[in-house]
Amino acid sequence: MFSRDDIKQLLNQYVLVQLYTDKVPTFYQDATTPEQNKQLLEEKFGTGALPYYVVVEPTPDGGFRKVASYGDVGNGLINDVPDFARWLRENVGTK
């Protein structure tokens, strides 16, 4: 689904971030551990669900705030591609 041109174009409007909760790649291992990342996911977003799609924006204090999360995810699949595309369109540049 992420290889679809329409979804790629929508995702290109975002800065994509990935939070590693199983195994942190070697070039990031000095930064955080999978356990710290799981804790961040649970503390900041109230979930341990994977995958978890969320739009955040930076705050002046160097943190971030949650703008929106996508809820139609089960077993790692996005079940309704047009709905996911709509969600991406609606949340790009929101504040």
PyMOL Python script that loads the backbone (N, CA, C, O; Angstrom):
from pymol import cmd

cmd.read_pdbstr("""\
ATOM      1  N   MET A   1       0.809  -1.183   0.000  1.00  0.00           N
ATOM      2  CA  MET A   1       0.000   0.000   0.000  1.00  0.00           C
ATOM      3  C   MET A   1       0.859   1.256   0.000  1.00  0.00           C
ATOM      4  O   MET A   1       0.512   2.236  -0.659  1.00  0.00           O
ATOM      5  N   PHE A   2       1.984   1.247   0.733  1.00  0.00           N
ATOM      6  CA  PHE A   2       2.843   2.423   0.769  1.00  0.00           C
ATOM      7  C   PHE A   2       3.575   2.650  -0.547  1.00  0.00           C
ATOM      8  O   PHE A   2       4.137   3.725  -0.758  1.00  0.00           O
ATOM      9  N   SER A   3       3.578   1.671  -1.425  1.00  0.00           N
ATOM     10  CA  SER A   3       4.211   1.835  -2.735  1.00  0.00           C
ATOM     11  C   SER A   3       3.258   2.443  -3.761  1.00  0.00           C
ATOM     12  O   SER A   3       3.681   2.782  -4.867  1.00  0.00           O
ATOM     13  N   ARG A   4       1.989   2.583  -3.415  1.00  0.00           N
ATOM     14  CA  ARG A   4       1.032   3.207  -4.330  1.00  0.00           C
ATOM     15  C   ARG A   4       1.396   4.680  -4.527  1.00  0.00           C
ATOM     16  O   ARG A   4       1.733   5.376  -3.570  1.00  0.00           O
ATOM     17  N   ASP A   5       1.326   5.146  -5.774  1.00  0.00           N
ATOM     18  CA  ASP A   5       1.708   6.530  -6.071  1.00  0.00           C
ATOM     19  C   ASP A   5       0.900   7.549  -5.272  1.00  0.00           C
ATOM     20  O   ASP A   5       1.459   8.527  -4.775  1.00  0.00           O
ATOM     21  N   ASP A   6      -0.407   7.330  -5.143  1.00  0.00           N
ATOM     22  CA  ASP A   6      -1.235   8.298  -4.414  1.00  0.00           C
ATOM     23  C   ASP A   6      -0.840   8.371  -2.934  1.00  0.00           C
ATOM     24  O   ASP A   6      -0.828   9.456  -2.352  1.00  0.00           O
ATOM     25  N   ILE A   7      -0.523   7.239  -2.330  1.00  0.00           N
ATOM     26  CA  ILE A   7      -0.116   7.224  -0.926  1.00  0.00           C
ATOM     27  C   ILE A   7       1.282   7.814  -0.779  1.00  0.00           C
ATOM     28  O   ILE A   7       1.541   8.562   0.164  1.00  0.00           O
ATOM     29  N   LYS A   8       2.190   7.486  -1.705  1.00  0.00           N
ATOM     30  CA  LYS A   8       3.545   8.066  -1.664  1.00  0.00           C
ATOM     31  C   LYS A   8       3.491   9.585  -1.723  1.00  0.00           C
ATOM     32  O   LYS A   8       4.197  10.265  -0.979  1.00  0.00           O
ATOM     33  N   GLN A   9       2.651  10.117  -2.610  1.00  0.00           N
ATOM     34  CA  GLN A   9       2.536  11.576  -2.740  1.00  0.00           C
ATOM     35  C   GLN A   9       2.033  12.209  -1.446  1.00  0.00           C
ATOM     36  O   GLN A   9       2.504  13.272  -1.041  1.00  0.00           O
ATOM     37  N   LEU A  10       1.081  11.552  -0.808  1.00  0.00           N
ATOM     38  CA  LEU A  10       0.573  12.076   0.462  1.00  0.00           C
ATOM     39  C   LEU A  10       1.633  11.995   1.555  1.00  0.00           C
ATOM     40  O   LEU A  10       1.815  12.947   2.315  1.00  0.00           O
ATOM     41  N   LEU A  11       2.329  10.871   1.638  1.00  0.00           N
ATOM     42  CA  LEU A  11       3.355  10.703   2.672  1.00  0.00           C
ATOM     43  C   LEU A  11       4.528  11.655   2.464  1.00  0.00           C
ATOM     44  O   LEU A  11       5.186  12.039   3.431  1.00  0.00           O
ATOM     45  N   ASN A  12       4.800  12.042   1.218  1.00  0.00           N
ATOM     46  CA  ASN A  12       5.899  12.970   0.937  1.00  0.00           C
ATOM     47  C   ASN A  12       5.653  14.359   1.525  1.00  0.00           C
ATOM     48  O   ASN A  12       6.573  15.174   1.584  1.00  0.00           O
ATOM     49  N   GLN A  13       4.432  14.636   1.958  1.00  0.00           N
ATOM     50  CA  GLN A  13       4.110  15.914   2.584  1.00  0.00           C
ATOM     51  C   GLN A  13       4.443  15.922   4.082  1.00  0.00           C
ATOM     52  O   GLN A  13       4.316  16.946   4.754  1.00  0.00           O
ATOM     53  N   TYR A  14       4.862  14.782   4.578  1.00  0.00           N
ATOM     54  CA  TYR A  14       5.178  14.613   5.992  1.00  0.00           C
ATOM     55  C   TYR A  14       6.664  14.339   6.171  1.00  0.00           C
ATOM     56  O   TYR A  14       7.342  13.921   5.233  1.00  0.00           O
ATOM     57  N   VAL A  15       7.164  14.576   7.375  1.00  0.00           N
ATOM     58  CA  VAL A  15       8.475  14.092   7.779  1.00  0.00           C
ATOM     59  C   VAL A  15       8.204  12.761   8.465  1.00  0.00           C
ATOM     60  O   VAL A  15       7.562  12.722   9.515  1.00  0.00           O
ATOM     61  N   LEU A  16       8.686  11.677   7.882  1.00  0.00           N
ATOM     62  CA  LEU A  16       8.386  10.357   8.411  1.00  0.00           C
ATOM     63  C   LEU A  16       9.379   9.974   9.509  1.00  0.00           C
ATOM     64  O   LEU A  16      10.586  10.179   9.376  1.00  0.00           O
ATOM     65  N   VAL A  17       8.852   9.422  10.580  1.00  0.00           N
ATOM     66  CA  VAL A  17       9.644   8.994  11.726  1.00  0.00           C
ATOM     67  C   VAL A  17       9.238   7.573  12.066  1.00  0.00           C
ATOM     68  O   VAL A  17       8.061   7.217  11.998  1.00  0.00           O
ATOM     69  N   GLN A  18      10.211   6.772  12.428  1.00  0.00           N
ATOM     70  CA  GLN A  18       9.933   5.396  12.821  1.00  0.00           C
ATOM     71  C   GLN A  18      10.479   5.178  14.225  1.00  0.00           C
ATOM     72  O   GLN A  18      11.619   5.534  14.522  1.00  0.00           O
ATOM     73  N   LEU A  19       9.658   4.592  15.078  1.00  0.00           N
ATOM     74  CA  LEU A  19      10.067   4.289  16.446  1.00  0.00           C
ATOM     75  C   LEU A  19      10.296   2.781  16.534  1.00  0.00           C
ATOM     76  O   LEU A  19       9.360   1.995  16.385  1.00  0.00           O
ATOM     77  N   TYR A  20      11.522   2.390  16.773  1.00  0.00           N
ATOM     78  CA  TYR A  20      11.873   0.964  16.807  1.00  0.00           C
ATOM     79  C   TYR A  20      11.582   0.388  18.189  1.00  0.00           C
ATOM     80  O   TYR A  20      12.176   0.811  19.181  1.00  0.00           O
ATOM     81  N   THR A  21      10.674  -0.572  18.249  1.00  0.00           N
ATOM     82  CA  THR A  21      10.294  -1.167  19.534  1.00  0.00           C
ATOM     83  C   THR A  21      10.702  -2.635  19.650  1.00  0.00           C
ATOM     84  O   THR A  21      10.538  -3.229  20.716  1.00  0.00           O
ATOM     85  N   ASP A  22      11.223  -3.225  18.595  1.00  0.00           N
ATOM     86  CA  ASP A  22      11.674  -4.613  18.641  1.00  0.00           C
ATOM     87  C   ASP A  22      13.199  -4.682  18.670  1.00  0.00           C
ATOM     88  O   ASP A  22      13.792  -5.257  19.582  1.00  0.00           O
ATOM     89  N   LYS A  23      13.812  -4.093  17.666  1.00  0.00           N
ATOM     90  CA  LYS A  23      15.270  -4.073  17.575  1.00  0.00           C
ATOM     91  C   LYS A  23      15.687  -2.737  16.969  1.00  0.00           C
ATOM     92  O   LYS A  23      15.220  -2.356  15.895  1.00  0.00           O
ATOM     93  N   VAL A  24      16.554  -2.045  17.658  1.00  0.00           N
ATOM     94  CA  VAL A  24      17.044  -0.756  17.181  1.00  0.00           C
ATOM     95  C   VAL A  24      18.215  -1.022  16.246  1.00  0.00           C
ATOM     96  O   VAL A  24      19.153  -1.723  16.627  1.00  0.00           O
ATOM     97  N   PRO A  25      18.185  -0.473  15.011  1.00  0.00           N
ATOM     98  CA  PRO A  25      19.319  -0.653  14.095  1.00  0.00           C
ATOM     99  C   PRO A  25      20.628  -0.183  14.726  1.00  0.00           C
ATOM    100  O   PRO A  25      20.635   0.735  15.547  1.00  0.00           O
ATOM    101  N   THR A  26      21.702  -0.799  14.347  1.00  0.00           N
ATOM    102  CA  THR A  26      23.019  -0.538  14.923  1.00  0.00           C
ATOM    103  C   THR A  26      23.362   0.946  14.955  1.00  0.00           C
ATOM    104  O   THR A  26      23.898   1.429  15.952  1.00  0.00           O
ATOM    105  N   PHE A  27      23.060   1.689  13.871  1.00  0.00           N
ATOM    106  CA  PHE A  27      23.448   3.100  13.820  1.00  0.00           C
ATOM    107  C   PHE A  27      22.633   3.978  14.760  1.00  0.00           C
ATOM    108  O   PHE A  27      22.952   5.158  14.913  1.00  0.00           O
ATOM    109  N   TYR A  28      21.574   3.435  15.407  1.00  0.00           N
ATOM    110  CA  TYR A  28      20.800   4.186  16.397  1.00  0.00           C
ATOM    111  C   TYR A  28      20.975   3.634  17.816  1.00  0.00           C
ATOM    112  O   TYR A  28      20.416   4.197  18.757  1.00  0.00           O
ATOM    113  N   GLN A  29      21.715   2.574  17.990  1.00  0.00           N
ATOM    114  CA  GLN A  29      21.729   1.880  19.269  1.00  0.00           C
ATOM    115  C   GLN A  29      22.243   2.714  20.435  1.00  0.00           C
ATOM    116  O   GLN A  29      21.895   2.437  21.583  1.00  0.00           O
ATOM    117  N   ASP A  30      23.046   3.709  20.174  1.00  0.00           N
ATOM    118  CA  ASP A  30      23.518   4.552  21.274  1.00  0.00           C
ATOM    119  C   ASP A  30      22.450   5.553  21.729  1.00  0.00           C
ATOM    120  O   ASP A  30      22.600   6.175  22.781  1.00  0.00           O
ATOM    121  N   ALA A  31      21.394   5.712  20.965  1.00  0.00           N
ATOM    122  CA  ALA A  31      20.374   6.715  21.276  1.00  0.00           C
ATOM    123  C   ALA A  31      19.315   6.181  22.246  1.00  0.00           C
ATOM    124  O   ALA A  31      19.113   6.755  23.316  1.00  0.00           O
ATOM    125  N   THR A  32      18.646   5.098  21.884  1.00  0.00           N
ATOM    126  CA  THR A  32      17.579   4.548  22.719  1.00  0.00           C
ATOM    127  C   THR A  32      17.559   3.031  22.606  1.00  0.00           C
ATOM    128  O   THR A  32      18.171   2.441  21.715  1.00  0.00           O
ATOM    129  N   THR A  33      16.844   2.425  23.529  1.00  0.00           N
ATOM    130  CA  THR A  33      16.659   0.971  23.501  1.00  0.00           C
ATOM    131  C   THR A  33      15.223   0.670  23.086  1.00  0.00           C
ATOM    132  O   THR A  33      14.362   1.546  23.164  1.00  0.00           O
ATOM    133  N   PRO A  34      14.954  -0.561  22.647  1.00  0.00           N
ATOM    134  CA  PRO A  34      13.570  -0.921  22.334  1.00  0.00           C
ATOM    135  C   PRO A  34      12.642  -0.710  23.537  1.00  0.00           C
ATOM    136  O   PRO A  34      11.498  -0.285  23.372  1.00  0.00           O
ATOM    137  N   GLU A  35      13.127  -1.004  24.723  1.00  0.00           N
ATOM    138  CA  GLU A  35      12.313  -0.839  25.927  1.00  0.00           C
ATOM    139  C   GLU A  35      11.968   0.632  26.165  1.00  0.00           C
ATOM    140  O   GLU A  35      10.835   0.955  26.523  1.00  0.00           O
ATOM    141  N   GLN A  36      12.943   1.523  25.966  1.00  0.00           N
ATOM    142  CA  GLN A  36      12.677   2.960  26.118  1.00  0.00           C
ATOM    143  C   GLN A  36      11.666   3.430  25.070  1.00  0.00           C
ATOM    144  O   GLN A  36      10.798   4.250  25.367  1.00  0.00           O
ATOM    145  N   ASN A  37      11.779   2.915  23.863  1.00  0.00           N
ATOM    146  CA  ASN A  37      10.852   3.303  22.800  1.00  0.00           C
ATOM    147  C   ASN A  37       9.446   2.801  23.079  1.00  0.00           C
ATOM    148  O   ASN A  37       8.478   3.517  22.824  1.00  0.00           O
ATOM    149  N   LYS A  38       9.309   1.573  23.603  1.00  0.00           N
ATOM    150  CA  LYS A  38       7.993   1.049  23.979  1.00  0.00           C
ATOM    151  C   LYS A  38       7.376   1.915  25.071  1.00  0.00           C
ATOM    152  O   LYS A  38       6.184   2.220  25.039  1.00  0.00           O
ATOM    153  N   GLN A  39       8.208   2.307  26.041  1.00  0.00           N
ATOM    154  CA  GLN A  39       7.726   3.154  27.131  1.00  0.00           C
ATOM    155  C   GLN A  39       7.257   4.506  26.592  1.00  0.00           C
ATOM    156  O   GLN A  39       6.218   5.013  27.013  1.00  0.00           O
ATOM    157  N   LEU A  40       8.012   5.088  25.670  1.00  0.00           N
ATOM    158  CA  LEU A  40       7.618   6.354  25.056  1.00  0.00           C
ATOM    159  C   LEU A  40       6.274   6.216  24.349  1.00  0.00           C
ATOM    160  O   LEU A  40       5.403   7.074  24.496  1.00  0.00           O
ATOM    161  N   LEU A  41       6.105   5.154  23.592  1.00  0.00           N
ATOM    162  CA  LEU A  41       4.851   4.903  22.881  1.00  0.00           C
ATOM    163  C   LEU A  41       3.683   4.843  23.851  1.00  0.00           C
ATOM    164  O   LEU A  41       2.633   5.437  23.607  1.00  0.00           O
ATOM    165  N   GLU A  42       3.866   4.130  24.941  1.00  0.00           N
ATOM    166  CA  GLU A  42       2.787   3.981  25.918  1.00  0.00           C
ATOM    167  C   GLU A  42       2.527   5.276  26.688  1.00  0.00           C
ATOM    168  O   GLU A  42       1.373   5.644  26.910  1.00  0.00           O
ATOM    169  N   GLU A  43       3.593   5.968  27.094  1.00  0.00           N
ATOM    170  CA  GLU A  43       3.426   7.196  27.884  1.00  0.00           C
ATOM    171  C   GLU A  43       2.863   8.350  27.062  1.00  0.00           C
ATOM    172  O   GLU A  43       1.957   9.050  27.515  1.00  0.00           O
ATOM    173  N   LYS A  44       3.389   8.552  25.869  1.00  0.00           N
ATOM    174  CA  LYS A  44       2.979   9.711  25.058  1.00  0.00           C
ATOM    175  C   LYS A  44       1.671   9.501  24.297  1.00  0.00           C
ATOM    176  O   LYS A  44       0.931  10.449  24.037  1.00  0.00           O
ATOM    177  N   PHE A  45       1.397   8.235  23.942  1.00  0.00           N
ATOM    178  CA  PHE A  45       0.239   7.981  23.094  1.00  0.00           C
ATOM    179  C   PHE A  45      -0.788   7.045  23.717  1.00  0.00           C
ATOM    180  O   PHE A  45      -1.853   6.822  23.143  1.00  0.00           O
ATOM    181  N   GLY A  46      -0.475   6.495  24.889  1.00  0.00           N
ATOM    182  CA  GLY A  46      -1.429   5.645  25.581  1.00  0.00           C
ATOM    183  C   GLY A  46      -1.714   4.325  24.892  1.00  0.00           C
ATOM    184  O   GLY A  46      -2.797   3.761  25.042  1.00  0.00           O
ATOM    185  N   THR A  47      -0.737   3.830  24.134  1.00  0.00           N
ATOM    186  CA  THR A  47      -0.937   2.581  23.409  1.00  0.00           C
ATOM    187  C   THR A  47       0.385   1.852  23.256  1.00  0.00           C
ATOM    188  O   THR A  47       1.460   2.450  23.308  1.00  0.00           O
ATOM    189  N   GLY A  48       0.279   0.565  23.067  1.00  0.00           N
ATOM    190  CA  GLY A  48       1.430  -0.249  22.705  1.00  0.00           C
ATOM    191  C   GLY A  48       1.185  -0.884  21.352  1.00  0.00           C
ATOM    192  O   GLY A  48       1.932  -1.764  20.924  1.00  0.00           O
ATOM    193  N   ALA A  49       0.137  -0.436  20.679  1.00  0.00           N
ATOM    194  CA  ALA A  49      -0.276  -1.015  19.399  1.00  0.00           C
ATOM    195  C   ALA A  49       0.789  -0.799  18.333  1.00  0.00           C
ATOM    196  O   ALA A  49       1.386   0.273  18.228  1.00  0.00           O
ATOM    197  N   LEU A  50       1.008  -1.842  17.551  1.00  0.00           N
ATOM    198  CA  LEU A  50       1.933  -1.772  16.427  1.00  0.00           C
ATOM    199  C   LEU A  50       1.291  -2.402  15.209  1.00  0.00           C
ATOM    200  O   LEU A  50       0.742  -3.500  15.309  1.00  0.00           O
ATOM    201  N   PRO A  51       1.340  -1.760  14.092  1.00  0.00           N
ATOM    202  CA  PRO A  51       1.885  -0.416  13.902  1.00  0.00           C
ATOM    203  C   PRO A  51       0.935   0.627  14.481  1.00  0.00           C
ATOM    204  O   PRO A  51      -0.238   0.351  14.732  1.00  0.00           O
ATOM    205  N   TYR A  52       1.452   1.798  14.683  1.00  0.00           N
ATOM    206  CA  TYR A  52       0.671   2.913  15.196  1.00  0.00           C
ATOM    207  C   TYR A  52       1.011   4.120  14.339  1.00  0.00           C
ATOM    208  O   TYR A  52       2.169   4.531  14.272  1.00  0.00           O
ATOM    209  N   TYR A  53       0.017   4.683  13.689  1.00  0.00           N
ATOM    210  CA  TYR A  53       0.211   5.827  12.796  1.00  0.00           C
ATOM    211  C   TYR A  53      -0.300   7.075  13.505  1.00  0.00           C
ATOM    212  O   TYR A  53      -1.460   7.142  13.913  1.00  0.00           O
ATOM    213  N   VAL A  54       0.577   8.059  13.644  1.00  0.00           N
ATOM    214  CA  VAL A  54       0.226   9.272  14.364  1.00  0.00           C
ATOM    215  C   VAL A  54       0.886  10.472  13.698  1.00  0.00           C
ATOM    216  O   VAL A  54       2.008  10.388  13.200  1.00  0.00           O
ATOM    217  N   VAL A  55       0.175  11.577  13.700  1.00  0.00           N
ATOM    218  CA  VAL A  55       0.724  12.849  13.234  1.00  0.00           C
ATOM    219  C   VAL A  55       1.045  13.654  14.478  1.00  0.00           C
ATOM    220  O   VAL A  55       0.191  13.844  15.345  1.00  0.00           O
ATOM    221  N   VAL A  56       2.281  14.127  14.561  1.00  0.00           N
ATOM    222  CA  VAL A  56       2.704  14.975  15.676  1.00  0.00           C
ATOM    223  C   VAL A  56       3.283  16.262  15.111  1.00  0.00           C
ATOM    224  O   VAL A  56       3.658  16.341  13.941  1.00  0.00           O
ATOM    225  N   GLU A  57       3.345  17.258  15.966  1.00  0.00           N
ATOM    226  CA  GLU A  57       4.010  18.505  15.574  1.00  0.00           C
ATOM    227  C   GLU A  57       4.912  18.942  16.714  1.00  0.00           C
ATOM    228  O   GLU A  57       4.610  18.693  17.881  1.00  0.00           O
ATOM    229  N   PRO A  58       6.015  19.593  16.382  1.00  0.00           N
ATOM    230  CA  PRO A  58       6.938  20.034  17.425  1.00  0.00           C
ATOM    231  C   PRO A  58       6.335  21.146  18.275  1.00  0.00           C
ATOM    232  O   PRO A  58       5.490  21.915  17.819  1.00  0.00           O
ATOM    233  N   THR A  59       6.790  21.208  19.515  1.00  0.00           N
ATOM    234  CA  THR A  59       6.385  22.280  20.419  1.00  0.00           C
ATOM    235  C   THR A  59       7.607  23.144  20.716  1.00  0.00           C
ATOM    236  O   THR A  59       8.738  22.689  20.550  1.00  0.00           O
ATOM    237  N   PRO A  60       7.392  24.385  21.155  1.00  0.00           N
ATOM    238  CA  PRO A  60       8.515  25.298  21.400  1.00  0.00           C
ATOM    239  C   PRO A  60       9.522  24.779  22.425  1.00  0.00           C
ATOM    240  O   PRO A  60      10.685  25.181  22.402  1.00  0.00           O
ATOM    241  N   ASP A  61       9.093  23.898  23.319  1.00  0.00           N
ATOM    242  CA  ASP A  61       9.994  23.410  24.362  1.00  0.00           C
ATOM    243  C   ASP A  61      10.859  22.235  23.905  1.00  0.00           C
ATOM    244  O   ASP A  61      11.556  21.629  24.718  1.00  0.00           O
ATOM    245  N   GLY A  62      10.821  21.911  22.611  1.00  0.00           N
ATOM    246  CA  GLY A  62      11.620  20.815  22.082  1.00  0.00           C
ATOM    247  C   GLY A  62      10.914  19.478  22.088  1.00  0.00           C
ATOM    248  O   GLY A  62      11.480  18.474  21.654  1.00  0.00           O
ATOM    249  N   GLY A  63       9.691  19.452  22.571  1.00  0.00           N
ATOM    250  CA  GLY A  63       8.903  18.229  22.582  1.00  0.00           C
ATOM    251  C   GLY A  63       8.005  18.150  21.360  1.00  0.00           C
ATOM    252  O   GLY A  63       8.322  18.685  20.298  1.00  0.00           O
ATOM    253  N   PHE A  64       6.890  17.479  21.531  1.00  0.00           N
ATOM    254  CA  PHE A  64       5.917  17.364  20.447  1.00  0.00           C
ATOM    255  C   PHE A  64       4.538  17.144  21.036  1.00  0.00           C
ATOM    256  O   PHE A  64       4.390  16.752  22.194  1.00  0.00           O
ATOM    257  N   ARG A  65       3.535  17.403  20.219  1.00  0.00           N
ATOM    258  CA  ARG A  65       2.160  17.121  20.620  1.00  0.00           C
ATOM    259  C   ARG A  65       1.493  16.281  19.550  1.00  0.00           C
ATOM    260  O   ARG A  65       1.791  16.404  18.362  1.00  0.00           O
ATOM    261  N   LYS A  66       0.600  15.440  19.985  1.00  0.00           N
ATOM    262  CA  LYS A  66      -0.158  14.578  19.075  1.00  0.00           C
ATOM    263  C   LYS A  66      -1.233  15.415  18.392  1.00  0.00           C
ATOM    264  O   LYS A  66      -1.998  16.118  19.053  1.00  0.00           O
ATOM    265  N   VAL A  67      -1.286  15.333  17.065  1.00  0.00           N
ATOM    266  CA  VAL A  67      -2.310  16.012  16.286  1.00  0.00           C
ATOM    267  C   VAL A  67      -3.448  15.045  15.999  1.00  0.00           C
ATOM    268  O   VAL A  67      -4.615  15.375  16.208  1.00  0.00           O
ATOM    269  N   ALA A  68      -3.109  13.848  15.518  1.00  0.00           N
ATOM    270  CA  ALA A  68      -4.135  12.861  15.170  1.00  0.00           C
ATOM    271  C   ALA A  68      -3.489  11.485  15.072  1.00  0.00           C
ATOM    272  O   ALA A  68      -2.300  11.364  14.777  1.00  0.00           O
ATOM    273  N   SER A  69      -4.284  10.456  15.321  1.00  0.00           N
ATOM    274  CA  SER A  69      -3.806   9.090  15.119  1.00  0.00           C
ATOM    275  C   SER A  69      -4.801   8.364  14.232  1.00  0.00           C
ATOM    276  O   SER A  69      -5.987   8.693  14.200  1.00  0.00           O
ATOM    277  N   TYR A  70      -4.300   7.375  13.517  1.00  0.00           N
ATOM    278  CA  TYR A  70      -5.148   6.604  12.622  1.00  0.00           C
ATOM    279  C   TYR A  70      -5.569   5.325  13.319  1.00  0.00           C
ATOM    280  O   TYR A  70      -4.724   4.555  13.775  1.00  0.00           O
ATOM    281  N   GLY A  71      -6.864   5.095  13.403  1.00  0.00           N
ATOM    282  CA  GLY A  71      -7.379   3.997  14.212  1.00  0.00           C
ATOM    283  C   GLY A  71      -7.742   2.728  13.500  1.00  0.00           C
ATOM    284  O   GLY A  71      -7.960   1.720  14.173  1.00  0.00           O
ATOM    285  N   ASP A  72      -7.825   2.697  12.173  1.00  0.00           N
ATOM    286  CA  ASP A  72      -8.278   1.488  11.489  1.00  0.00           C
ATOM    287  C   ASP A  72      -7.096   0.602  11.122  1.00  0.00           C
ATOM    288  O   ASP A  72      -6.842   0.340   9.947  1.00  0.00           O
ATOM    289  N   VAL A  73      -6.379   0.148  12.139  1.00  0.00           N
ATOM    290  CA  VAL A  73      -5.209  -0.698  11.910  1.00  0.00           C
ATOM    291  C   VAL A  73      -5.395  -1.966  12.734  1.00  0.00           C
ATOM    292  O   VAL A  73      -5.672  -1.904  13.932  1.00  0.00           O
ATOM    293  N   GLY A  74      -5.242  -3.101  12.092  1.00  0.00           N
ATOM    294  CA  GLY A  74      -5.313  -4.370  12.801  1.00  0.00           C
ATOM    295  C   GLY A  74      -4.347  -5.350  12.186  1.00  0.00           C
ATOM    296  O   GLY A  74      -4.281  -5.475  10.963  1.00  0.00           O
ATOM    297  N   ASN A  75      -3.609  -6.035  13.001  1.00  0.00           N
ATOM    298  CA  ASN A  75      -2.647  -7.029  12.533  1.00  0.00           C
ATOM    299  C   ASN A  75      -1.638  -6.455  11.546  1.00  0.00           C
ATOM    300  O   ASN A  75      -1.197  -7.157  10.636  1.00  0.00           O
ATOM    301  N   GLY A  76      -1.270  -5.194  11.713  1.00  0.00           N
ATOM    302  CA  GLY A  76      -0.272  -4.581  10.852  1.00  0.00           C
ATOM    303  C   GLY A  76      -0.783  -4.161   9.495  1.00  0.00           C
ATOM    304  O   GLY A  76       0.003  -3.774   8.631  1.00  0.00           O
ATOM    305  N   LEU A  77      -2.084  -4.229   9.290  1.00  0.00           N
ATOM    306  CA  LEU A  77      -2.647  -3.883   7.985  1.00  0.00           C
ATOM    307  C   LEU A  77      -3.514  -2.640   8.087  1.00  0.00           C
ATOM    308  O   LEU A  77      -4.207  -2.427   9.082  1.00  0.00           O
ATOM    309  N   ILE A  78      -3.464  -1.834   7.053  1.00  0.00           N
ATOM    310  CA  ILE A  78      -4.427  -0.750   6.917  1.00  0.00           C
ATOM    311  C   ILE A  78      -5.555  -1.336   6.087  1.00  0.00           C
ATOM    312  O   ILE A  78      -5.371  -1.664   4.915  1.00  0.00           O
ATOM    313  N   ASN A  79      -6.706  -1.464   6.691  1.00  0.00           N
ATOM    314  CA  ASN A  79      -7.812  -2.184   6.070  1.00  0.00           C
ATOM    315  C   ASN A  79      -8.600  -1.370   5.057  1.00  0.00           C
ATOM    316  O   ASN A  79      -9.266  -1.937   4.191  1.00  0.00           O
ATOM    317  N   ASP A  80      -8.534  -0.061   5.152  1.00  0.00           N
ATOM    318  CA  ASP A  80      -9.311   0.803   4.267  1.00  0.00           C
ATOM    319  C   ASP A  80      -8.366   1.862   3.690  1.00  0.00           C
ATOM    320  O   ASP A  80      -8.189   2.929   4.278  1.00  0.00           O
ATOM    321  N   VAL A  81      -7.769   1.563   2.549  1.00  0.00           N
ATOM    322  CA  VAL A  81      -6.772   2.460   1.949  1.00  0.00           C
ATOM    323  C   VAL A  81      -7.355   3.834   1.631  1.00  0.00           C
ATOM    324  O   VAL A  81      -6.708   4.835   1.939  1.00  0.00           O
ATOM    325  N   PRO A  82      -8.551   3.936   1.028  1.00  0.00           N
ATOM    326  CA  PRO A  82      -9.095   5.279   0.782  1.00  0.00           C
ATOM    327  C   PRO A  82      -9.303   6.085   2.075  1.00  0.00           C
ATOM    328  O   PRO A  82      -9.120   7.302   2.084  1.00  0.00           O
ATOM    329  N   ASP A  83      -9.681   5.411   3.150  1.00  0.00           N
ATOM    330  CA  ASP A  83      -9.857   6.106   4.421  1.00  0.00           C
ATOM    331  C   ASP A  83      -8.515   6.591   4.972  1.00  0.00           C
ATOM    332  O   ASP A  83      -8.426   7.697   5.504  1.00  0.00           O
ATOM    333  N   PHE A  84      -7.474   5.769   4.846  1.00  0.00           N
ATOM    334  CA  PHE A  84      -6.139   6.175   5.279  1.00  0.00           C
ATOM    335  C   PHE A  84      -5.666   7.377   4.458  1.00  0.00           C
ATOM    336  O   PHE A  84      -5.095   8.317   5.011  1.00  0.00           O
ATOM    337  N   ALA A  85      -5.899   7.352   3.151  1.00  0.00           N
ATOM    338  CA  ALA A  85      -5.527   8.479   2.286  1.00  0.00           C
ATOM    339  C   ALA A  85      -6.272   9.742   2.711  1.00  0.00           C
ATOM    340  O   ALA A  85      -5.685  10.824   2.756  1.00  0.00           O
ATOM    341  N   ARG A  86      -7.550   9.611   3.020  1.00  0.00           N
ATOM    342  CA  ARG A  86      -8.341  10.752   3.492  1.00  0.00           C
ATOM    343  C   ARG A  86      -7.739  11.310   4.779  1.00  0.00           C
ATOM    344  O   ARG A  86      -7.603  12.523   4.936  1.00  0.00           O
ATOM    345  N   TRP A  87      -7.378  10.406   5.701  1.00  0.00           N
ATOM    346  CA  TRP A  87      -6.785  10.811   6.972  1.00  0.00           C
ATOM    347  C   TRP A  87      -5.478  11.573   6.744  1.00  0.00           C
ATOM    348  O   TRP A  87      -5.232  12.594   7.386  1.00  0.00           O
ATOM    349  N   LEU A  88      -4.649  11.080   5.839  1.00  0.00           N
ATOM    350  CA  LEU A  88      -3.400  11.779   5.519  1.00  0.00           C
ATOM    351  C   LEU A  88      -3.683  13.170   4.956  1.00  0.00           C
ATOM    352  O   LEU A  88      -3.052  14.144   5.366  1.00  0.00           O
ATOM    353  N   ARG A  89      -4.628  13.269   4.020  1.00  0.00           N
ATOM    354  CA  ARG A  89      -4.970  14.572   3.432  1.00  0.00           C
ATOM    355  C   ARG A  89      -5.478  15.547   4.488  1.00  0.00           C
ATOM    356  O   ARG A  89      -5.112  16.722   4.479  1.00  0.00           O
ATOM    357  N   GLU A  90      -6.315  15.065   5.389  1.00  0.00           N
ATOM    358  CA  GLU A  90      -6.927  15.940   6.393  1.00  0.00           C
ATOM    359  C   GLU A  90      -5.941  16.442   7.432  1.00  0.00           C
ATOM    360  O   GLU A  90      -6.154  17.503   8.018  1.00  0.00           O
ATOM    361  N   ASN A  91      -4.878  15.712   7.672  1.00  0.00           N
ATOM    362  CA  ASN A  91      -3.989  16.060   8.784  1.00  0.00           C
ATOM    363  C   ASN A  91      -2.658  16.668   8.387  1.00  0.00           C
ATOM    364  O   ASN A  91      -1.863  17.013   9.261  1.00  0.00           O
ATOM    365  N   VAL A  92      -2.391  16.810   7.105  1.00  0.00           N
ATOM    366  CA  VAL A  92      -1.141  17.435   6.692  1.00  0.00           C
ATOM    367  C   VAL A  92      -1.228  18.933   7.007  1.00  0.00           C
ATOM    368  O   VAL A  92      -2.184  19.606   6.621  1.00  0.00           O
ATOM    369  N   GLY A  93      -0.228  19.431   7.706  1.00  0.00           N
ATOM    370  CA  GLY A  93      -0.187  20.855   8.013  1.00  0.00           C
ATOM    371  C   GLY A  93      -1.192  21.323   9.038  1.00  0.00           C
ATOM    372  O   GLY A  93      -1.384  22.528   9.197  1.00  0.00           O
ATOM    373  N   THR A  94      -1.852  20.395   9.751  1.00  0.00           N
ATOM    374  CA  THR A  94      -2.840  20.823  10.757  1.00  0.00           C
ATOM    375  C   THR A  94      -2.138  21.275  12.014  1.00  0.00           C
ATOM    376  O   THR A  94      -1.012  20.871  12.309  1.00  0.00           O
ATOM    377  N   LYS A  95      -2.825  22.116  12.740  1.00  0.00           N
ATOM    378  CA  LYS A  95      -2.304  22.586  14.033  1.00  0.00           C
ATOM    379  C   LYS A  95      -3.433  22.657  15.017  1.00  0.00           C
ATOM    380  O   LYS A  95      -3.224  23.028  16.172  1.00  0.00           O
TER     381      LYS A  95
END
""", "prot")
cmd.dss("prot")
cmd.show_as("cartoon", "prot")
cmd.util.cbc("prot")
cmd.orient("prot")
